[in-house]
Amino acid sequence: MRYNEYYDMQRVYDSLYSASKNGNNFYKLLEIIGSEENIRLAYRNLKSNKG
C-alpha cells in the first residue's frame, strides 16, 4: 500500500472500489491502466518482487 500512496493511486483504487460497491459500471478504465502513475507503480512492484 505504501507504493500506492507514493504514486497517488490509492485514492483512485478507493474511489473505484466505492463506486463498485454502489453497483456502478465502469468505462474508460484504460485511461487509468495506462496512466503514467499506474505504469510506474506496476514497474516498481515487479522490480521489487523476489518470487
N, CA, C, O and CB atoms as a CASP TS submission, in Angstrom:
PFRMAT TS
TARGET T0000
AUTHOR 0000-0000-0000
METHOD Language model
MODEL 1
PARENT N/A
ATOM      1  N   MET     1       0.826  -1.189   0.000  1.00  0.00           N
ATOM      2  CA  MET     1       0.000   0.000   0.000  1.00  0.00           C
ATOM      3  C   MET     1       0.866   1.246   0.000  1.00  0.00           C
ATOM      4  O   MET     1       0.438   2.290  -0.492  1.00  0.00           O
ATOM      5  CB  MET     1      -0.938   0.002   1.200  1.00  0.00           C
ATOM      6  N   ARG     2       2.063   1.163   0.535  1.00  0.00           N
ATOM      7  CA  ARG     2       2.925   2.337   0.592  1.00  0.00           C
ATOM      8  C   ARG     2       3.223   2.873  -0.801  1.00  0.00           C
ATOM      9  O   ARG     2       3.203   4.084  -1.022  1.00  0.00           O
ATOM     10  CB  ARG     2       4.225   2.004   1.311  1.00  0.00           C
ATOM     11  N   TYR     3       3.499   1.973  -1.740  1.00  0.00           N
ATOM     12  CA  TYR     3       3.784   2.419  -3.105  1.00  0.00           C
ATOM     13  C   TYR     3       2.542   3.024  -3.750  1.00  0.00           C
ATOM     14  O   TYR     3       2.637   3.990  -4.507  1.00  0.00           O
ATOM     15  CB  TYR     3       4.303   1.251  -3.954  1.00  0.00           C
ATOM     16  N   ASN     4       1.377   2.453  -3.446  1.00  0.00           N
ATOM     17  CA  ASN     4       0.130   3.014  -3.981  1.00  0.00           C
ATOM     18  C   ASN     4      -0.027   4.466  -3.562  1.00  0.00           C
ATOM     19  O   ASN     4      -0.416   5.312  -4.368  1.00  0.00           O
ATOM     20  CB  ASN     4      -1.083   2.195  -3.507  1.00  0.00           C
ATOM     21  N   GLU     5       0.275   4.755  -2.307  1.00  0.00           N
ATOM     22  CA  GLU     5       0.156   6.125  -1.809  1.00  0.00           C
ATOM     23  C   GLU     5       1.232   7.014  -2.416  1.00  0.00           C
ATOM     24  O   GLU     5       0.986   8.188  -2.696  1.00  0.00           O
ATOM     25  CB  GLU     5       0.250   6.152  -0.278  1.00  0.00           C
ATOM     26  N   TYR     6       2.419   6.462  -2.621  1.00  0.00           N
ATOM     27  CA  TYR     6       3.518   7.245  -3.184  1.00  0.00           C
ATOM     28  C   TYR     6       3.159   7.738  -4.583  1.00  0.00           C
ATOM     29  O   TYR     6       3.462   8.876  -4.939  1.00  0.00           O
ATOM     30  CB  TYR     6       4.813   6.410  -3.226  1.00  0.00           C
ATOM     31  N   TYR     7       2.526   6.895  -5.361  1.00  0.00           N
ATOM     32  CA  TYR     7       2.138   7.271  -6.725  1.00  0.00           C
ATOM     33  C   TYR     7       0.716   7.816  -6.794  1.00  0.00           C
ATOM     34  O   TYR     7       0.184   8.020  -7.886  1.00  0.00           O
ATOM     35  CB  TYR     7       2.270   6.075  -7.650  1.00  0.00           C
ATOM     36  N   ASP     8       0.099   8.053  -5.645  1.00  0.00           N
ATOM     37  CA  ASP     8      -1.242   8.635  -5.543  1.00  0.00           C
ATOM     38  C   ASP     8      -2.289   7.780  -6.254  1.00  0.00           C
ATOM     39  O   ASP     8      -3.260   8.306  -6.798  1.00  0.00           O
ATOM     40  CB  ASP     8      -1.248  10.047  -6.123  1.00  0.00           C
ATOM     41  N   MET     9      -2.091   6.475  -6.249  1.00  0.00           N
ATOM     42  CA  MET     9      -3.053   5.580  -6.882  1.00  0.00           C
ATOM     43  C   MET     9      -4.061   5.032  -5.875  1.00  0.00           C
ATOM     44  O   MET     9      -5.129   4.567  -6.271  1.00  0.00           O
ATOM     45  CB  MET     9      -2.328   4.431  -7.567  1.00  0.00           C
ATOM     46  N   GLN    10      -3.746   5.078  -4.597  1.00  0.00           N
ATOM     47  CA  GLN    10      -4.665   4.544  -3.595  1.00  0.00           C
ATOM     48  C   GLN    10      -5.999   5.276  -3.635  1.00  0.00           C
ATOM     49  O   GLN    10      -7.051   4.660  -3.468  1.00  0.00           O
ATOM     50  CB  GLN    10      -4.050   4.645  -2.197  1.00  0.00           C
ATOM     51  N   ARG    11      -5.959   6.577  -3.855  1.00  0.00           N
ATOM     52  CA  ARG    11      -7.185   7.372  -3.964  1.00  0.00           C
ATOM     53  C   ARG    11      -8.037   6.869  -5.129  1.00  0.00           C
ATOM     54  O   ARG    11      -9.256   6.748  -5.009  1.00  0.00           O
ATOM     55  CB  ARG    11      -6.849   8.874  -4.150  1.00  0.00           C
ATOM     56  N   VAL    12      -7.391   6.581  -6.248  1.00  0.00           N
ATOM     57  CA  VAL    12      -8.105   6.080  -7.433  1.00  0.00           C
ATOM     58  C   VAL    12      -8.706   4.708  -7.146  1.00  0.00           C
ATOM     59  O   VAL    12      -9.868   4.454  -7.464  1.00  0.00           O
ATOM     60  CB  VAL    12      -7.154   6.002  -8.658  1.00  0.00           C
ATOM     61  N   TYR    13      -7.912   3.825  -6.544  1.00  0.00           N
ATOM     62  CA  TYR    13      -8.401   2.484  -6.227  1.00  0.00           C
ATOM     63  C   TYR    13      -9.557   2.541  -5.237  1.00  0.00           C
ATOM     64  O   TYR    13     -10.528   1.797  -5.374  1.00  0.00           O
ATOM     65  CB  TYR    13      -7.270   1.622  -5.663  1.00  0.00           C
ATOM     66  N   ASP    14      -9.460   3.413  -4.247  1.00  0.00           N
ATOM     67  CA  ASP    14     -10.534   3.547  -3.258  1.00  0.00           C
ATOM     68  C   ASP    14     -11.822   4.052  -3.893  1.00  0.00           C
ATOM     69  O   ASP    14     -12.908   3.573  -3.568  1.00  0.00           O
ATOM     70  CB  ASP    14     -10.107   4.490  -2.137  1.00  0.00           C
ATOM     71  N   SER    15     -11.705   5.017  -4.797  1.00  0.00           N
ATOM     72  CA  SER    15     -12.915   5.545  -5.440  1.00  0.00           C
ATOM     73  C   SER    15     -13.542   4.497  -6.361  1.00  0.00           C
ATOM     74  O   SER    15     -14.766   4.400  -6.439  1.00  0.00           O
ATOM     75  CB  SER    15     -12.587   6.825  -6.238  1.00  0.00           C
ATOM     76  N   LEU    16     -12.721   3.718  -7.056  1.00  0.00           N
ATOM     77  CA  LEU    16     -13.258   2.635  -7.888  1.00  0.00           C
ATOM     78  C   LEU    16     -13.959   1.585  -7.032  1.00  0.00           C
ATOM     79  O   LEU    16     -15.025   1.085  -7.391  1.00  0.00           O
ATOM     80  CB  LEU    16     -12.134   1.980  -8.710  1.00  0.00           C
ATOM     81  N   TYR    17     -13.351   1.262  -5.905  1.00  0.00           N
ATOM     82  CA  TYR    17     -13.949   0.275  -5.004  1.00  0.00           C
ATOM     83  C   TYR    17     -15.286   0.769  -4.467  1.00  0.00           C
ATOM     84  O   TYR    17     -16.266   0.024  -4.452  1.00  0.00           O
ATOM     85  CB  TYR    17     -12.996  -0.037  -3.840  1.00  0.00           C
ATOM     86  N   SER    18     -15.327   2.020  -4.029  1.00  0.00           N
ATOM     87  CA  SER    18     -16.574   2.593  -3.504  1.00  0.00           C
ATOM     88  C   SER    18     -17.663   2.610  -4.567  1.00  0.00           C
ATOM     89  O   SER    18     -18.816   2.276  -4.295  1.00  0.00           O
ATOM     90  CB  SER    18     -16.334   4.017  -2.982  1.00  0.00           C
ATOM     91  N   ALA    19     -17.291   2.995  -5.763  1.00  0.00           N
ATOM     92  CA  ALA    19     -18.268   3.034  -6.853  1.00  0.00           C
ATOM     93  C   ALA    19     -18.763   1.634  -7.194  1.00  0.00           C
ATOM     94  O   ALA    19     -19.938   1.454  -7.513  1.00  0.00           O
ATOM     95  CB  ALA    19     -17.658   3.693  -8.097  1.00  0.00           C
ATOM     96  N   SER    20     -17.881   0.648  -7.130  1.00  0.00           N
ATOM     97  CA  SER    20     -18.294  -0.721  -7.446  1.00  0.00           C
ATOM     98  C   SER    20     -19.248  -1.264  -6.386  1.00  0.00           C
ATOM     99  O   SER    20     -20.153  -2.037  -6.699  1.00  0.00           O
ATOM    100  CB  SER    20     -17.068  -1.635  -7.569  1.00  0.00           C
ATOM    101  N   LYS    21     -19.046  -0.862  -5.140  1.00  0.00           N
ATOM    102  CA  LYS    21     -19.952  -1.284  -4.070  1.00  0.00           C
ATOM    103  C   LYS    21     -21.358  -0.721  -4.285  1.00  0.00           C
ATOM    104  O   LYS    21     -22.341  -1.310  -3.837  1.00  0.00           O
ATOM    105  CB  LYS    21     -19.408  -0.838  -2.702  1.00  0.00           C
ATOM    106  N   ASN    22     -21.449   0.423  -4.975  1.00  0.00           N
ATOM    107  CA  ASN    22     -22.741   1.034  -5.281  1.00  0.00           C
ATOM    108  C   ASN    22     -23.359   0.474  -6.558  1.00  0.00           C
ATOM    109  O   ASN    22     -24.446   0.894  -6.957  1.00  0.00           O
ATOM    110  CB  ASN    22     -22.586   2.536  -5.406  1.00  0.00           C
ATOM    111  N   GLY    23     -22.676  -0.468  -7.200  1.00  0.00           N
ATOM    112  CA  GLY    23     -23.204  -1.097  -8.403  1.00  0.00           C
ATOM    113  C   GLY    23     -22.964  -0.311  -9.679  1.00  0.00           C
ATOM    114  O   GLY    23     -23.604  -0.577 -10.696  1.00  0.00           O
ATOM    115  N   ASN    24     -22.057   0.648  -9.644  1.00  0.00           N
ATOM    116  CA  ASN    24     -21.769   1.445 -10.839  1.00  0.00           C
ATOM    117  C   ASN    24     -21.031   0.619 -11.884  1.00  0.00           C
ATOM    118  O   ASN    24     -20.302  -0.318 -11.555  1.00  0.00           O
ATOM    119  CB  ASN    24     -20.943   2.683 -10.472  1.00  0.00           C
ATOM    120  N   ASN    25     -21.232   0.980 -13.143  1.00  0.00           N
ATOM    121  CA  ASN    25     -20.481   0.394 -14.249  1.00  0.00           C
ATOM    122  C   ASN    25     -19.295   1.293 -14.550  1.00  0.00           C
ATOM    123  O   ASN    25     -19.328   2.495 -14.285  1.00  0.00           O
ATOM    124  CB  ASN    25     -21.377   0.206 -15.514  1.00  0.00           C
ATOM    125  N   PHE    26     -18.254   0.701 -15.104  1.00  0.00           N
ATOM    126  CA  PHE    26     -17.040   1.464 -15.370  1.00  0.00           C
ATOM    127  C   PHE    26     -16.734   1.477 -16.860  1.00  0.00           C
ATOM    128  O   PHE    26     -16.861   0.467 -17.552  1.00  0.00           O
ATOM    129  CB  PHE    26     -15.855   0.885 -14.589  1.00  0.00           C
ATOM    130  N   TYR    27     -16.335   2.629 -17.322  1.00  0.00           N
ATOM    131  CA  TYR    27     -15.944   2.822 -18.708  1.00  0.00           C
ATOM    132  C   TYR    27     -14.627   3.585 -18.707  1.00  0.00           C
ATOM    133  O   TYR    27     -14.305   4.290 -17.751  1.00  0.00           O
ATOM    134  CB  TYR    27     -17.049   3.583 -19.522  1.00  0.00           C
ATOM    135  N   LYS    28     -13.883   3.438 -19.774  1.00  0.00           N
ATOM    136  CA  LYS    28     -12.613   4.145 -19.947  1.00  0.00           C
ATOM    137  C   LYS    28     -11.593   3.788 -18.860  1.00  0.00           C
ATOM    138  O   LYS    28     -10.837   4.647 -18.406  1.00  0.00           O
ATOM    139  CB  LYS    28     -12.855   5.646 -19.948  1.00  0.00           C
ATOM    140  N   LEU    29     -11.577   2.527 -18.451  1.00  0.00           N
ATOM    141  CA  LEU    29     -10.597   2.094 -17.461  1.00  0.00           C
ATOM    142  C   LEU    29      -9.185   2.071 -18.039  1.00  0.00           C
ATOM    143  O   LEU    29      -8.208   2.112 -17.291  1.00  0.00           O
ATOM    144  CB  LEU    29     -10.964   0.715 -16.930  1.00  0.00           C
ATOM    145  N   LEU    30      -9.073   2.006 -19.360  1.00  0.00           N
ATOM    146  CA  LEU    30      -7.746   2.006 -19.973  1.00  0.00           C
ATOM    147  C   LEU    30      -6.999   3.300 -19.688  1.00  0.00           C
ATOM    148  O   LEU    30      -5.768   3.312 -19.678  1.00  0.00           O
ATOM    149  CB  LEU    30      -7.858   1.794 -21.475  1.00  0.00           C
ATOM    150  N   GLU    31      -7.722   4.384 -19.459  1.00  0.00           N
ATOM    151  CA  GLU    31      -7.065   5.644 -19.099  1.00  0.00           C
ATOM    152  C   GLU    31      -6.352   5.509 -17.759  1.00  0.00           C
ATOM    153  O   GLU    31      -5.259   6.045 -17.579  1.00  0.00           O
ATOM    154  CB  GLU    31      -8.091   6.797 -19.044  1.00  0.00           C
ATOM    155  N   ILE    32      -6.965   4.796 -16.822  1.00  0.00           N
ATOM    156  CA  ILE    32      -6.341   4.575 -15.517  1.00  0.00           C
ATOM    157  C   ILE    32      -5.208   3.568 -15.653  1.00  0.00           C
ATOM    158  O   ILE    32      -4.116   3.772 -15.124  1.00  0.00           O
ATOM    159  CB  ILE    32      -7.382   4.084 -14.481  1.00  0.00           C
ATOM    160  N   ILE    33      -5.477   2.480 -16.365  1.00  0.00           N
ATOM    161  CA  ILE    33      -4.473   1.426 -16.521  1.00  0.00           C
ATOM    162  C   ILE    33      -3.230   1.963 -17.218  1.00  0.00           C
ATOM    163  O   ILE    33      -2.110   1.619 -16.841  1.00  0.00           O
ATOM    164  CB  ILE    33      -5.052   0.243 -17.312  1.00  0.00           C
ATOM    165  N   GLY    34      -3.419   2.797 -18.222  1.00  0.00           N
ATOM    166  CA  GLY    34      -2.299   3.320 -18.992  1.00  0.00           C
ATOM    167  C   GLY    34      -1.695   4.591 -18.446  1.00  0.00           C
ATOM    168  O   GLY    34      -0.787   5.153 -19.057  1.00  0.00           O
ATOM    169  N   SER    35      -2.182   5.059 -17.304  1.00  0.00           N
ATOM    170  CA  SER    35      -1.640   6.304 -16.751  1.00  0.00           C
ATOM    171  C   SER    35      -0.189   6.111 -16.327  1.00  0.00           C
ATOM    172  O   SER    35       0.218   5.015 -15.942  1.00  0.00           O
ATOM    173  CB  SER    35      -2.485   6.782 -15.552  1.00  0.00           C
ATOM    174  N   GLU    36       0.568   7.169 -16.402  1.00  0.00           N
ATOM    175  CA  GLU    36       1.989   7.098 -16.060  1.00  0.00           C
ATOM    176  C   GLU    36       2.191   6.625 -14.626  1.00  0.00           C
ATOM    177  O   GLU    36       3.101   5.842 -14.354  1.00  0.00           O
ATOM    178  CB  GLU    36       2.652   8.462 -16.257  1.00  0.00           C
ATOM    179  N   GLU    37       1.351   7.094 -13.710  1.00  0.00           N
ATOM    180  CA  GLU    37       1.485   6.698 -12.310  1.00  0.00           C
ATOM    181  C   GLU    37       1.265   5.198 -12.139  1.00  0.00           C
ATOM    182  O   GLU    37       1.999   4.544 -11.398  1.00  0.00           O
ATOM    183  CB  GLU    37       0.496   7.477 -11.439  1.00  0.00           C
ATOM    184  N   ASN    38       0.259   4.652 -12.819  1.00  0.00           N
ATOM    185  CA  ASN    38      -0.034   3.231 -12.703  1.00  0.00           C
ATOM    186  C   ASN    38       1.071   2.386 -13.332  1.00  0.00           C
ATOM    187  O   ASN    38       1.428   1.336 -12.798  1.00  0.00           O
ATOM    188  CB  ASN    38      -1.375   2.914 -13.357  1.00  0.00           C
ATOM    189  N   ILE    39       1.606   2.832 -14.446  1.00  0.00           N
ATOM    190  CA  ILE    39       2.714   2.115 -15.094  1.00  0.00           C
ATOM    191  C   ILE    39       3.935   2.110 -14.182  1.00  0.00           C
ATOM    192  O   ILE    39       4.587   1.078 -14.022  1.00  0.00           O
ATOM    193  CB  ILE    39       3.065   2.762 -16.462  1.00  0.00           C
ATOM    194  N   ARG    40       4.244   3.244 -13.592  1.00  0.00           N
ATOM    195  CA  ARG    40       5.387   3.323 -12.671  1.00  0.00           C
ATOM    196  C   ARG    40       5.178   2.431 -11.453  1.00  0.00           C
ATOM    197  O   ARG    40       6.109   1.766 -10.998  1.00  0.00           O
ATOM    198  CB  ARG    40       5.615   4.773 -12.223  1.00  0.00           C
ATOM    199  N   LEU    41       3.958   2.418 -10.927  1.00  0.00           N
ATOM    200  CA  LEU    41       3.647   1.570  -9.781  1.00  0.00           C
ATOM    201  C   LEU    41       3.811   0.100 -10.144  1.00  0.00           C
ATOM    202  O   LEU    41       4.399  -0.663  -9.378  1.00  0.00           O
ATOM    203  CB  LEU    41       2.220   1.839  -9.281  1.00  0.00           C
ATOM    204  N   ALA    42       3.304  -0.303 -11.293  1.00  0.00           N
ATOM    205  CA  ALA    42       3.435  -1.693 -11.731  1.00  0.00           C
ATOM    206  C   ALA    42       4.901  -2.069 -11.907  1.00  0.00           C
ATOM    207  O   ALA    42       5.318  -3.154 -11.500  1.00  0.00           O
ATOM    208  CB  ALA    42       2.672  -1.918 -13.044  1.00  0.00           C
ATOM    209  N   TYR    43       5.678  -1.184 -12.508  1.00  0.00           N
ATOM    210  CA  TYR    43       7.104  -1.453 -12.701  1.00  0.00           C
ATOM    211  C   TYR    43       7.804  -1.611 -11.357  1.00  0.00           C
ATOM    212  O   TYR    43       8.610  -2.522 -11.171  1.00  0.00           O
ATOM    213  CB  TYR    43       7.764  -0.324 -13.516  1.00  0.00           C
ATOM    214  N   ARG    44       7.493  -0.726 -10.433  1.00  0.00           N
ATOM    215  CA  ARG    44       8.138  -0.789  -9.119  1.00  0.00           C
ATOM    216  C   ARG    44       7.772  -2.083  -8.399  1.00  0.00           C
ATOM    217  O   ARG    44       8.627  -2.705  -7.767  1.00  0.00           O
ATOM    218  CB  ARG    44       7.737   0.425  -8.264  1.00  0.00           C
ATOM    219  N   ASN    45       6.511  -2.489  -8.490  1.00  0.00           N
ATOM    220  CA  ASN    45       6.088  -3.741  -7.852  1.00  0.00           C
ATOM    221  C   ASN    45       6.763  -4.948  -8.491  1.00  0.00           C
ATOM    222  O   ASN    45       7.177  -5.870  -7.789  1.00  0.00           O
ATOM    223  CB  ASN    45       4.567  -3.892  -7.933  1.00  0.00           C
ATOM    224  N   LEU    46       6.877  -4.951  -9.812  1.00  0.00           N
ATOM    225  CA  LEU    46       7.553  -6.059 -10.489  1.00  0.00           C
ATOM    226  C   LEU    46       9.037  -6.090 -10.162  1.00  0.00           C
ATOM    227  O   LEU    46       9.616  -7.158  -9.966  1.00  0.00           O
ATOM    228  CB  LEU    46       7.359  -5.957 -11.996  1.00  0.00           C
ATOM    229  N   LYS    47       9.642  -4.924 -10.105  1.00  0.00           N
ATOM    230  CA  LYS    47      11.072  -4.824  -9.829  1.00  0.00           C
ATOM    231  C   LYS    47      11.407  -5.335  -8.427  1.00  0.00           C
ATOM    232  O   LYS    47      12.451  -5.955  -8.220  1.00  0.00           O
ATOM    233  CB  LYS    47      11.539  -3.377  -9.985  1.00  0.00           C
ATOM    234  N   SER    48      10.521  -5.073  -7.470  1.00  0.00           N
ATOM    235  CA  SER    48      10.798  -5.461  -6.088  1.00  0.00           C
ATOM    236  C   SER    48      10.336  -6.879  -5.766  1.00  0.00           C
ATOM    237  O   SER    48      10.577  -7.366  -4.661  1.00  0.00           O
ATOM    238  CB  SER    48      10.136  -4.490  -5.144  1.00  0.00           C
ATOM    239  N   ASN    49       9.670  -7.556  -6.721  1.00  0.00           N
ATOM    240  CA  ASN    49       9.176  -8.908  -6.494  1.00  0.00           C
ATOM    241  C   ASN    49      10.345  -9.887  -6.498  1.00  0.00           C
ATOM    242  O   ASN    49      11.087  -9.971  -7.476  1.00  0.00           O
ATOM    243  CB  ASN    49       8.133  -9.300  -7.566  1.00  0.00           C
ATOM    244  N   LYS    50      10.504 -10.614  -5.420  1.00  0.00           N
ATOM    245  CA  LYS    50      11.613 -11.569  -5.300  1.00  0.00           C
ATOM    246  C   LYS    50      11.202 -12.983  -5.702  1.00  0.00           C
ATOM    247  O   LYS    50      12.046 -13.878  -5.743  1.00  0.00           O
ATOM    248  CB  LYS    50      12.143 -11.578  -3.873  1.00  0.00           C
ATOM    249  N   GLY    51       9.925 -13.197  -5.998  1.00  0.00           N
ATOM    250  CA  GLY    51       9.408 -14.543  -6.271  1.00  0.00           C
ATOM    251  C   GLY    51       9.431 -14.924  -7.659  1.00  0.00           C
ATOM    252  O   GLY    51       9.021 -16.033  -8.002  1.00  0.00           O
TER
END
